[in-house]
Amino acid sequence: MNLAFNQDFERGDMELAEKILEQNPKAAKGREKFLYFLNRGTVAALLNKPEESNVYLEQAFIFGEDYHTNYLNELGAFVVNPTVIEYKGEDHEHLILLYYKALNFLKMGDREGALVECRRLNNRLIKLSEKYKNDARYKRDAFIHNLMGLIYDADKDYNNAFIAYRNAYDIYKDDYTDMFGVTPPEQLKKDLLRTAYLIGFDEELRQYENEFGSKYIPSKADGGDLVFLWNNGLGPVKDEFSINFTVIHGEGGLVTFNNEDMGFSFPFWLADDEDPNGNLSDLEFYRMTIPKYSERMPVFHQATLTVDNKNYALERAEDINQIAQYSLNQRMGLELGKSLLRLAIKKTAEKEVREESEGWGAALGVLNALTEKADTRNWQTIPHTIYYTRAALPLGQTTAKLQVGANQDSAQLHKFTFEAQAGETIFHSFYSLESIPRRMSYSY
């Protein structure tokens, strides 16, 4: 089911993708229920059904809030493989689902609903920062703070908007630049200056003017604003790869799994004192699997929005591919430790069975090899990268043009019609599924 669904989604056939999900209601109660709810919510959003989308995304949110570790299943993961555990989701997946929820509320004109998602996002960010003590871990999300600022800003809550923009700028500068190669967007700097001015934070305004090398000049426009978000490409697919380890025998049943190329060395006690080598002596090399991400490269890497004869370049604000890759790399030691412990448990069980029956022991060894698998589950309908810009809208009806891609021969041109009132902020999202090979685009 997952393969057929992902293939239809990547082809841009949302109706067929939705039908596949509808025909598998048992998935809503299975070990991948979190992914099922995410996929149903994503497809519904792209089919312009924001209310239905939020029903499923809310179920995904509740799952994350209520998730508790099942220690019996955790034990099963070491006996079989990690896929016997419910998939609880990656940190960034729990944040992006609330981003989608907020966009759906904005599309429905429910600003208060979007603000509720802002508060939920803030709570999630607090939990994320408390979860990890290591500053090198992904535990702060600049884009999510920026998004909260945009929504508070649209609600004329300039004080909270300024705080969110300031937090976003600090995280871009201190974390994102080094971790993911994403620098503070110029639009964020403009919004930070503007909100500092609006709430009378003169000292902060001067500080940021000096830091940005830009003097803030209040706008005299009497129209509205358009916040345009471009969800570009498809996020990475989690796969697996194998590592070969050399077995080094020590005293007292100590066995060390060593891989010199990667600099890994993990000790385990697999045998008793009477038989220090156990049944490992006839097999000095072991293969184990661990997860990895495979990037799906987007076809397009830049886009320009034209409104009222003025061009606005969309800026990269969140690189989900980089976040996913970085987060997995940061916990690679933990993943290796779990995989080796699983291997050690399986080999110990195999040794015990071999003592009773060589044939059954060999059969268990084959079964252990067949069931060895890394956890390759992840949200595959998530964007690769999120870009955005803010554009000034004149009063009344306006046609905006989006050019996706820099090459005139291969670029796409999309048109949108907006009608703005004085002081109103309109949010619009455009989703490009184009990745290599080429896919389709959606506006919602």
Phi, psi and omega in degrees: 000315182298319181296313181297318179298311183296325179294317179293320179297314181296329176286347182086012179270080185291326180297315180290322178299317179296320181297320178298318178294318181297328182278001180231061183295337180298336180297336179290351179238004183270188183288343179251030183300325179301314179292324179299313180295320178297315181293320177296320178293319180294313181297317179299320179297317181288340175268014177062044176235070187297325181294314177295321178303316182290334176299314181286321179294328176294322177295323176294320179297314181297320177303314180295324180290324186265359186296131175229142181294128174265104187291334176293318177292325177299320177296319178300328179296328180277340178272324183248274175194167187292351181286352177282350179267148173301136177285118185265351176093152176275159182304314183291333179293322179292331178282315183294329179296326177286331172300313177298319180298315180298318179298320179298317178297319179296322178296325179278358181078017182261085182294324180295320177298320178295323179293326175299318178294328175299316180293323176295319177300318180298319178296319179296321180294322177297314179297322180294319180292330179279338185290324184241134178266337182283124181294342180280352180277154172286102181224004175222137184242111183293317183297319181296320175297319178298316179301316178299320178299317180298319182287316176299320179299315180295333179272007180066017175270076189289334179293309178293327177298315179300316180299316180294317178298317180297316178299317180299314181300316180298320182288319175303314185290316187271329185247304191295324182300315181278318185287315190237358181070025180251116182267164180300126178297146178297326179296324177298318179298318179296318180292326178294316178296316184295315181290328175297320178294317185293329181262007175076026177273075187295320181295315178295323178299314179295321180300313182286328175300317178293318182292322182272347184065037184217131179268129180281129177240116181303139181277145178253011181293143182250014180265214179239193180233152173239120172261113186250122181248132181244109176271105192254129173075192181236139182295176185288159176255130179279128182234195176221156172219162186253152176232134177265134180240141172271135179269125177245119183273140176235191181277156175066025178085008179285127177234128181249127175269120188235134173228105185290326183299321182260357178073029182257140176212116183234120179269143175217154174257109187248351183218167180269177184293331183287333181226073190301330180268348180052220178259020177274347188295335181267006179214104188263359180232138179231148178245133177226158182245143175222157184284154173212162176255138173249121183286141170253105187291127177294152175288319184252148181230002175203156180209152180230132177256131178245122179227125177055043178066018177241136183264140178230118178281132176281133185254145179290125182241335180210123177253092185294325177301313180295320180298315180297313180298314183296316182297318179293319178298323181294331180254018183298324177299319178295317179298318178296317180299316179296317182295320180289324176295320177298317178297318181297317180296316180297317182290327177294317178296320179298320179298316181297319180291322180299328180295332178270320182206119180297322181294313179293327178295319178295321179297319178295325178297320177294316179299318179300320180293321181291327183271354180291122184201141174277161177279107184252020181277139173194168181281102187270354178261013179279152179291157173285312183215147176245128177244162176202166171204165173242130181235145177281132178251129174289162178298145177088200185275136182221142174259125177252148180238134177245121174256117180259117183102148183268332182281120183300328183287327184248357183290154175257146176237124181237143180241144180223149177243129179232150176232113187252142171260166181299127177078003183274143173248123179254133177255138175218140180241140178232129185244116173263119176271358184300119170218176182274114004285168190297140180234203187243175183236153179220145176242133180207000000 
